Amino acid sequence: MRKFTREELKKYDGKNGRPAYIAYKGKVYDVSDSHLWHNGEHWGEHSAGQDLTEDLKFAPHGEEVLDRFPIVGELTD
């Protein structure tokens, strides 16, 4: 499985045709196909290319929403 540093993850911000990846609990998910992540933004509060482990604690949904997205790698740092 591919390994991502936080710096590498930042490149996958969903902007200008780039894929939108987010990290959660050490796993990297591809959310590019979700209409909720249009242009790398989620409800104007969260941006792709980041580790959202802490942010998800305050979300109106649980981590189970990530089950619908493919895991594309692991966050290494």
N, C-alpha and C positions, 0 to 999 in steps of 0.2 A: 504494500500500500504506500502511496506517495506521502512523503513527509513535508510539512509546511512550517516555516518559521512565521512569526507574526508579520515580519517585513514582507515575506513572499505573499502571505494571505492578503495584504493590502492591495495587491495588484488585481485581485479578483473582486472588483467593486461594482460590477454590473453596469458600468458606464461605457458609452461609446462602443457598444457591441461586445464588451468583455463579459465573461461569465460572472455570475454573482455567487460567491461562496461565503459561508459563515461558519464559525467554529462554535462548538458547544461541548463542554466536558472532554476536551481533547480530540474530538472528531470534527472533521471538516465536511460540511454538507453543501451540495450544489442546489441552490434555490432559484437558479436562473429561469426555470420554466413556470414559476409561480407568479400569477398576476399580482399577488400581494407584495412582491419584491420588484415592481416595475422600476427600471432604471437604477436598480441597486438600493432603493429606499423602501423601508417598511413603515407605512403610516406616518412618514415624515419624522419618525423618532429614532429609527435604527438604520444603519448603513451596512451594506455588504462589505466584505473584506476585513471583518473584525471578529474578535472572540466575544460572543454574546452570552457567555456562561452566567455572569452576574446579572445582566439585564433581564434574562428570562425569568429570574426569580420574581420580578415585578410585573410580568406579563399577565393578561387576563386568561391565558391558556397555559397548559402545562407542556412539558418537554415532548409529550406524545405527538405533537404536531410535526415534529421533525422526522417521524417514522415514514412520512410520505416522500421524503427527499433522499436521493442517493448519497451515500457516504463516499467521498472522493479522496480522502486522506486523513492524516493525523496531524495535529498541531504539536510541534516538538519543543516549544519553549514557553 
